Amino acid sequence: MKPTDIQIGSVYDLKVGRNTTPVRIMQAAPAGGWEAIGLTTSKPVAIKSADRLVGLHNPKKTPTSAQGAKSSTKPAKAATQAKSANTANRGPTSPKVKRASALDSAVRVLAESKEPMTCRQLIETMAAKNYWKSKSGKTPANTLYAAIAKEIHTKGKESRFQKVGRGQFTLKK
């Protein structure tokens, strides 16, 4: 926006990272820019550049509105009701199948192998047996290693895994 377009007392959408939030311009700042109040938080905001203002606030466009939390729950509730009405007309649906995690699949592979394996071997075996496959990860073996190490560290004696050698794991007996 241009600095000449900004009017004191008007409500604008302020860019904050990727999001926008509604603000009311209260006055011009002595050092340049404007002093505003965030409508969702009621906190003062210093705006140094008009580039941060997207435009006039449109309450229909953003999920958070100037009226507070009560009005923002109504559209969400209506959307939920509409969604449940749509699913009611479709008839019975199958329950969503939960995908096995990499850790659960590693436990399954280690139980079948009965010998220590590295994370790379675990990933290859899980993929070959269709227990688990990485969707788009570049280093699934490193991710599995970190997850196993975290479980050993956080759960201690309750962990399902045991480190038996450099980079090799087995099931705890």
Backbone as CSV, one residue per row, in Angstrom:
resi,resn,N_x,N_y,N_z,CA_x,CA_y,CA_z,C_x,C_y,C_z
1,MET,0.844,-1.185,0.000,0.000,0.000,0.000,0.881,1.237,0.000
2,LYS,0.287,2.343,-0.386,0.992,3.614,-0.363,0.706,4.310,0.966
3,PRO,1.682,5.017,1.488,1.463,5.721,2.760,0.319,6.737,2.693
4,THR,0.049,7.275,1.511,-1.029,8.267,1.378,-2.411,7.618,1.456
5,ASP,-2.501,6.306,1.228,-3.788,5.606,1.259,-4.249,5.261,2.672
6,ILE,-3.354,5.348,3.643,-3.663,4.894,4.998,-4.379,5.997,5.763
7,GLN,-5.533,5.638,6.352,-6.337,6.599,7.097,-6.379,6.201,8.569
8,ILE,-6.261,7.197,9.442,-6.320,6.976,10.882,-7.736,6.499,11.234
9,GLY,-7.820,5.431,12.066,-9.107,4.896,12.495,-9.608,3.739,11.642
10,SER,-9.008,3.514,10.487,-9.445,2.422,9.617,-8.792,1.110,10.039
11,VAL,-9.407,0.000,9.624,-8.899,-1.332,9.943,-8.269,-1.922,8.685
12,TYR,-7.018,-2.386,8.844,-6.265,-2.961,7.732,-5.760,-4.344,8.123
13,ASP,-5.395,-5.135,7.117,-4.741,-6.426,7.360,-3.238,-6.190,7.343
14,LEU,-2.571,-6.626,8.436,-1.136,-6.452,8.591,-0.441,-7.772,8.319
15,LYS,0.593,-7.751,7.463,1.381,-8.945,7.181,2.278,-9.239,8.361
16,VAL,2.168,-10.465,8.918,3.041,-10.912,9.992,3.554,-12.281,9.570
17,GLY,4.747,-12.318,9.003,5.277,-13.564,8.464,4.444,-13.992,7.273
18,ARG,3.895,-15.200,7.324,3.022,-15.695,6.248,1.570,-15.313,6.470
19,ASN,1.240,-14.897,7.671,-0.148,-14.651,8.037,-0.481,-13.171,7.986
20,THR,-1.766,-12.878,8.107,-2.227,-11.510,8.242,-3.091,-11.423,9.485
21,THR,-3.092,-10.249,10.095,-3.908,-10.014,11.273,-4.528,-8.632,11.155
22,PRO,-5.767,-8.466,11.609,-6.401,-7.153,11.497,-5.871,-6.184,12.552
23,VAL,-5.597,-4.949,12.132,-5.145,-3.899,13.040,-5.923,-2.620,12.751
24,ARG,-6.148,-1.835,13.808,-6.776,-0.519,13.647,-5.679,0.524,13.805
25,ILE,-5.530,1.402,12.811,-4.531,2.463,12.850,-5.031,3.521,13.823
26,MET,-4.225,3.799,14.865,-4.637,4.737,15.900,-4.104,6.149,15.633
27,GLN,-2.824,6.257,15.276,-2.240,7.569,15.025,-0.935,7.406,14.279
28,ALA,-0.440,8.523,13.747,0.867,8.518,13.097,1.936,8.522,14.177
29,ALA,2.976,7.737,13.988,4.066,7.662,14.960,4.986,8.865,14.773
30,PRO,5.531,9.412,15.853,6.422,10.574,15.729,7.687,10.279,14.917
31,ALA,8.185,9.049,14.971,9.408,8.690,14.247,9.108,8.238,12.818
32,GLY,7.868,8.301,12.398,7.465,7.822,11.080,6.717,6.525,11.206
33,GLY,5.826,6.268,10.319,4.996,5.072,10.389,3.727,5.338,11.173
34,TRP,3.167,4.270,11.774,1.895,4.402,12.480,1.892,3.557,13.739
35,GLU,1.062,3.953,14.675,0.801,3.163,15.858,-0.580,2.558,15.664
36,ALA,-0.689,1.254,15.918,-1.946,0.542,15.681,-2.228,-0.372,16.859
37,ILE,-3.433,-0.918,16.886,-3.862,-1.890,17.884,-4.278,-3.150,17.136
38,GLY,-3.717,-4.298,17.525,-4.122,-5.575,16.946,-5.512,-5.936,17.439
39,LEU,-6.436,-6.197,16.551,-7.815,-6.458,16.962,-7.996,-7.832,17.587
40,THR,-7.179,-8.793,17.220,-7.316,-10.127,17.810,-6.638,-10.214,19.164
41,THR,-5.577,-9.418,19.382,-4.838,-9.488,20.640,-5.013,-8.259,21.518
42,SER,-5.520,-7.177,20.975,-5.673,-5.891,21.673,-4.344,-5.338,22.162
43,LYS,-3.262,-5.683,21.486,-1.939,-5.192,21.862,-1.499,-4.108,20.874
44,PRO,-0.688,-3.154,21.351,-0.195,-2.116,20.445,0.826,-2.677,19.454
45,VAL,0.772,-2.148,18.240,1.659,-2.596,17.170,2.257,-1.360,16.520
46,ALA,3.569,-1.356,16.307,4.242,-0.270,15.599,4.447,-0.696,14.157
47,ILE,3.933,0.099,13.247,4.063,-0.196,11.817,4.987,0.851,11.227
48,LYS,6.152,0.433,10.764,7.132,1.378,10.238,6.981,1.609,8.742
49,SER,6.418,0.626,8.037,6.334,0.723,6.587,4.932,0.372,6.118
50,ALA,4.473,1.086,5.125,3.153,0.812,4.560,3.140,-0.494,3.771
51,ASP,4.315,-1.030,3.456,4.396,-2.288,2.712,3.862,-3.465,3.516
52,ARG,3.863,-3.342,4.854,3.369,-4.426,5.698,1.850,-4.508,5.693
53,LEU,1.169,-3.453,5.253,-0.294,-3.461,5.207,-0.746,-4.028,3.869
54,VAL,-1.578,-5.049,3.930,-2.045,-5.723,2.717,-3.167,-4.933,2.070
55,GLY,-4.074,-4.436,2.863,-5.215,-3.685,2.363,-6.246,-3.560,3.461
56,LEU,-7.406,-3.040,3.115,-8.490,-2.929,4.090,-8.877,-4.313,4.576
57,HIS,-9.241,-4.380,5.853,-9.589,-5.675,6.452,-10.940,-6.141,5.927
58,ASN,-10.991,-7.402,5.494,-12.222,-8.025,5.036,-12.501,-9.191,5.973
59,PRO,-13.482,-9.082,6.902,-13.700,-10.144,7.887,-14.083,-11.481,7.279
60,LYS,-14.662,-11.502,6.107,-15.050,-12.770,5.474,-13.827,-13.523,4.958
61,LYS,-12.758,-12.796,4.672,-11.578,-13.382,4.069,-10.703,-14.106,5.089
62,THR,-10.561,-13.555,6.301,-9.684,-14.143,7.307,-10.500,-14.884,8.344
63,PRO,-9.972,-15.987,8.903,-10.710,-16.754,9.883,-10.872,-16.038,11.213
64,THR,-9.925,-15.182,11.584,-10.069,-14.450,12.836,-10.686,-13.102,12.523
65,SER,-11.675,-12.727,13.288,-12.362,-11.479,13.012,-12.212,-10.521,14.173
66,ALA,-12.609,-9.282,13.961,-12.448,-8.235,14.961,-13.402,-8.405,16.132
67,GLN,-14.481,-9.194,15.982,-15.455,-9.339,17.055,-14.993,-10.288,18.136
68,GLY,-13.951,-11.055,17.951,-13.460,-11.953,18.986,-13.695,-13.400,18.634
69,ALA,-13.476,-14.273,19.605,-13.508,-15.718,19.369,-14.911,-16.239,19.104
70,LYS,-15.946,-15.578,19.647,-17.297,-16.099,19.479,-17.709,-16.146,18.017
71,SER,-17.430,-15.074,17.272,-17.850,-15.060,15.877,-16.987,-15.970,15.016
72,SER,-15.744,-16.219,15.421,-14.887,-17.068,14.599,-15.266,-18.546,14.739
73,THR,-15.992,-18.921,15.812,-16.395,-20.313,15.951,-17.643,-20.621,15.136
74,LYS,-18.449,-19.639,14.831,-19.674,-19.886,14.075,-19.403,-20.410,12.674
75,PRO,-18.497,-19.784,11.880,-18.233,-20.352,10.561,-17.637,-21.749,10.638
76,ALA,-16.796,-22.003,11.621,-16.194,-23.330,11.753,-17.272,-24.354,12.095
77,LYS,-18.212,-23.972,12.967,-19.288,-24.879,13.343,-20.191,-25.159,12.143
78,ALA,-20.479,-24.125,11.360,-21.318,-24.309,10.178,-20.617,-25.213,9.165
79,ALA,-19.314,-25.031,9.014,-18.565,-25.871,8.076,-18.557,-27.320,8.541
80,THR,-18.440,-27.543,9.844,-18.453,-28.898,10.387,-19.810,-29.547,10.167
81,GLN,-20.890,-28.778,10.379,-22.228,-29.311,10.166,-22.458,-29.646,8.697
82,ALA,-21.975,-28.779,7.804,-22.133,-29.046,6.372,-21.360,-30.293,5.969
83,LYS,-20.175,-30.471,6.529,-19.360,-31.642,6.212,-20.032,-32.915,6.700
84,SER,-20.596,-32.867,7.923,-21.263,-34.059,8.442,-22.530,-34.363,7.653
85,ALA,-23.194,-33.339,7.136,-24.376,-33.562,6.309,-23.988,-34.230,4.996
86,ASN,-22.865,-33.803,4.428,-22.400,-34.414,3.180,-22.012,-35.871,3.388
87,THR,-21.375,-36.189,4.492,-20.969,-37.570,4.723,-22.165,-38.439,5.070
88,ALA,-23.216,-37.859,5.624,-24.403,-38.637,5.964,-25.119,-39.118,4.704
89,ASN,-25.033,-38.363,3.627,-25.711,-38.732,2.386,-24.958,-39.796,1.601
90,ARG,-23.712,-40.028,1.908,-22.912,-40.980,1.140,-23.137,-42.419,1.558
91,GLY,-23.674,-42.645,2.713,-23.853,-44.006,3.177,-22.661,-44.437,4.003
92,PRO,-22.563,-45.738,4.279,-21.465,-46.200,5.132,-20.120,-46.041,4.434
93,THR,-19.148,-45.598,5.206,-17.804,-45.453,4.657,-16.864,-46.335,5.452
94,SER,-15.780,-46.719,4.819,-14.819,-47.570,5.507,-14.000,-46.717,6.458
95,PRO,-13.625,-47.269,7.602,-12.800,-46.497,8.523,-11.419,-46.271,7.921
96,LYS,-10.818,-45.143,8.292,-9.517,-44.801,7.757,-8.468,-45.752,8.324
97,VAL,-7.672,-46.334,7.443,-6.647,-47.279,7.854,-5.440,-46.485,8.322
98,LYS,-4.984,-46.760,9.534,-3.829,-46.066,10.071,-2.565,-46.715,9.550
99,ARG,-1.683,-45.915,9.015,-0.432,-46.385,8.445,0.535,-46.708,9.577
100,ALA,1.232,-47.837,9.451,2.198,-48.246,10.469,3.370,-47.270,10.483
101,SER,3.879,-46.972,11.663,5.018,-46.065,11.765,6.307,-46.810,11.434
102,ALA,7.351,-46.040,11.195,8.648,-46.648,10.892,9.169,-47.424,12.098
103,LEU,8.939,-46.892,13.307,9.398,-47.595,14.505,8.661,-48.915,14.693
104,ASP,7.347,-48.914,14.500,6.582,-50.150,14.644,7.009,-51.179,13.594
105,SER,7.268,-50.708,12.380,7.726,-51.609,11.325,9.123,-52.144,11.623
106,ALA,9.968,-51.312,12.223,11.314,-51.770,12.597,11.238,-52.849,13.665
107,VAL,10.321,-52.708,14.607,10.124,-53.735,15.632,9.699,-55.038,14.968
108,ARG,8.802,-54.940,14.013,8.306,-56.133,13.315,9.435,-56.835,12.556
109,VAL,10.280,-56.050,11.860,11.386,-56.626,11.098,12.420,-57.260,12.033
110,LEU,12.755,-56.576,13.125,13.726,-57.123,14.068,13.209,-58.384,14.746
111,ALA,11.898,-58.456,14.982,11.321,-59.661,15.587,11.417,-60.842,14.625
112,GLU,11.271,-60.580,13.343,11.358,-61.639,12.346,12.799,-62.064,12.085
113,SER,13.763,-61.134,12.176,15.137,-61.455,11.797,15.923,-62.131,12.918
114,LYS,15.647,-61.797,14.165,16.319,-62.380,15.329,17.804,-62.050,15.405
115,GLU,18.309,-61.142,14.577,19.710,-60.744,14.642,19.799,-59.224,14.520
116,PRO,20.881,-58.610,15.010,21.018,-57.152,14.941,21.069,-56.664,13.495
117,MET,20.499,-55.467,13.280,20.482,-54.875,11.942,20.792,-53.392,12.045
118,THR,21.346,-52.843,10.954,21.554,-51.403,10.880,20.257,-50.759,10.391
119,CYS,20.174,-49.467,10.519,18.962,-48.773,10.087,18.776,-48.861,8.569
120,ARG,19.866,-48.833,7.832,19.758,-48.963,6.376,19.185,-50.340,6.006
121,GLN,19.638,-51.388,6.688,19.100,-52.727,6.445,17.616,-52.795,6.836
122,LEU,17.287,-52.149,7.942,15.882,-52.129,8.376,14.996,-51.452,7.336
123,ILE,15.434,-50.302,6.824,14.643,-49.560,5.820,14.464,-50.401,4.560
124,GLU,15.534,-51.042,4.103,15.449,-51.871,2.892,14.510,-53.052,3.097
125,THR,14.581,-53.681,4.253,13.723,-54.831,4.541,12.269,-54.407,4.679
126,MET,12.035,-53.273,5.346,10.656,-52.784,5.499,10.035,-52.456,4.144
127,ALA,10.834,-51.884,3.243,10.332,-51.561,1.910,10.084,-52.831,1.096
128,ALA,10.990,-53.815,1.209,10.846,-55.059,0.449,9.607,-55.846,0.892
129,LYS,9.307,-55.815,2.184,8.156,-56.556,2.697,6.878,-55.712,2.743
130,ASN,6.954,-54.485,2.234,5.813,-53.553,2.210,5.245,-53.266,3.597
131,TYR,6.108,-53.216,4.601,5.666,-52.816,5.932,5.592,-51.304,6.035
132,TRP,6.606,-50.637,5.496,6.690,-49.187,5.563,7.607,-48.700,4.470
133,LYS,7.233,-47.581,3.824,8.079,-46.942,2.820,8.083,-45.452,3.092
134,SER,9.222,-44.833,2.882,9.329,-43.387,3.046,8.568,-42.719,1.911
135,LYS,7.754,-41.747,2.254,6.972,-41.066,1.219,7.861,-40.237,0.303
136,SER,8.707,-39.402,0.891,9.575,-38.585,0.044,10.872,-38.206,0.747
137,GLY,11.183,-38.875,1.828,12.394,-38.543,2.575,13.658,-38.948,1.833
138,LYS,14.678,-38.119,1.957,15.933,-38.417,1.275,16.819,-39.330,2.112
139,THR,16.685,-39.272,3.429,17.521,-40.083,4.310,16.670,-40.788,5.365
140,PRO,15.829,-41.723,4.964,14.965,-42.390,5.939,15.753,-43.203,6.969
141,ALA,16.918,-43.712,6.607,17.725,-44.482,7.555,18.208,-43.580,8.694
142,ASN,18.603,-42.359,8.365,19.032,-41.420,9.404,17.862,-41.047,10.312
143,THR,16.691,-40.871,9.736,15.508,-40.527,10.519,15.139,-41.675,11.454
144,LEU,15.207,-42.904,10.939,14.910,-44.069,11.774,15.939,-44.198,12.892
145,TYR,17.204,-43.967,12.587,18.252,-44.028,13.608,17.962,-43.029,14.730
146,ALA,17.605,-41.805,14.352,17.314,-40.772,15.352,16.106,-41.149,16.193
147,ALA,15.088,-41.733,15.567,13.882,-42.119,16.301,14.171,-43.256,17.280
148,ILE,14.972,-44.230,16.851,15.325,-45.343,17.737,16.183,-44.828,18.899
149,ALA,17.158,-43.988,18.597,18.022,-43.428,19.642,17.201,-42.600,20.630
150,LYS,16.233,-41.866,20.126,15.382,-41.063,21.009,14.554,-41.960,21.917
151,GLU,14.002,-43.030,21.352,13.207,-43.941,22.173,14.064,-44.580,23.258
152,ILE,15.276,-44.983,22.915,16.176,-45.584,23.905,16.492,-44.564,25.006
153,HIS,16.738,-43.334,24.613,17.103,-42.298,25.579,15.921,-41.903,26.472
154,THR,14.744,-41.702,25.889,13.606,-41.210,26.672,12.948,-42.309,27.496
155,LYS,12.809,-43.504,26.944,12.113,-44.575,27.658,13.030,-45.408,28.538
156,GLY,14.312,-45.392,28.246,15.267,-46.136,29.065,14.981,-47.626,29.073
157,LYS,14.659,-48.183,30.255,14.404,-49.626,30.383,13.127,-50.047,29.673
158,GLU,12.215,-49.124,29.450,10.944,-49.430,28.795,11.056,-49.455,27.262
159,SER,12.206,-49.101,26.726,12.405,-49.042,25.274,12.278,-50.427,24.650
160,ARG,11.806,-50.444,23.413,11.685,-51.716,22.692,13.004,-52.115,22.045
161,PHE,13.932,-51.168,21.897,15.174,-51.395,21.172,16.364,-51.440,22.121
162,GLN,17.430,-52.066,21.618,18.679,-52.125,22.352,19.798,-51.964,21.337
163,LYS,20.757,-51.089,21.643,21.899,-50.901,20.756,22.956,-51.926,21.125
164,VAL,23.362,-52.733,20.133,24.297,-53.815,20.418,25.675,-53.594,19.793
165,GLY,25.764,-52.702,18.875,27.034,-52.411,18.216,26.944,-51.053,17.556
166,ARG,27.996,-50.699,16.859,28.003,-49.404,16.197,26.943,-49.367,15.103
167,GLY,25.876,-48.638,15.342,24.796,-48.495,14.367,23.907,-49.695,14.234
168,GLN,24.027,-50.666,15.134,23.217,-51.883,15.054,22.269,-51.965,16.262
169,PHE,21.051,-52.361,15.949,20.018,-52.460,16.967,19.363,-53.830,16.941
170,THR,18.851,-54.211,18.066,18.071,-55.436,18.183,16.924,-55.147,19.146
171,LEU,16.004,-56.080,19.229,14.916,-55.929,20.196,15.402,-56.251,21.586
172,LYS,14.884,-55.524,22.554,15.243,-55.794,23.946,14.577,-57.063,24.378
173,LYS,15.299,-57.879,25.142,14.766,-59.179,25.559,14.006,-59.065,26.841
